[in-house]
Amino acid sequence: MDDYRQKVEEMSFEESMDALEDLVRRLEDGGIGLDESLRVYEQAVVLRDHCRSILEDGERRIRKIMETADGVKEEDITLE
């Protein structure tokens, strides 16, 4: 699993989302055994965490950009 985590860390957000969607489809389609389902689920969790980390980093960067001389201007940011 450590090799997979390392591979995921090198992925862009878009690549990670595509891979995550593929794994979810595999789980939803069924037809795979319990052991394979667990492996796929573990990979999906790694991808989810990677995507979440990228989004949180983006939010931090946006907040930093929005800093002004008067302090920090915080606004709700809607990412679509």
Secondary structure, DSSP 8 states (H G I E B T S, - for coil): -HHHHHHHHTS-HHHHHHHHHHHHHHHHH--S-HHHHHHHHHHHHHHHHHHHHHHHHHHHHHHHHTEETTEE--------
